[in-house]
Amino acid sequence: MNMDHLNRYINGVKVIESMFLKGIITEEDFIKAESNLARKHCIKPNSIFKLNDLINEAKRVINSSTKKE
C-alpha cells in the first residue's frame, strides 16, 4: 500500500466527516463518499485503515464508563 494514497484517503474522509457532523450531507451521502474515496485511493474493503464501526469511538468498550456501586 502506498502511504501517499492512505494519507489522501484519510484527509478526504476527515473532510466528509466534518460535513456530515455539520449536517451538510446525510449519512447515506457520507457512506457513498467514503466508499468512493476508498476505491479512488486503492483502499481495499477489508483493509485495517478503512473507516468502519470498530473505530467509532462512541461504540468502543474501552471508552465506555461504568459505575461501581
Buried (B, 14 or more C-beta within 10 A) or exposed (E): EEEEBBEBBBEBBEEBBEBBEEEEBEEEEBBEBBBEBBEEBEBEEEBEBBBEEEEEEEEEEEEEEEEEE
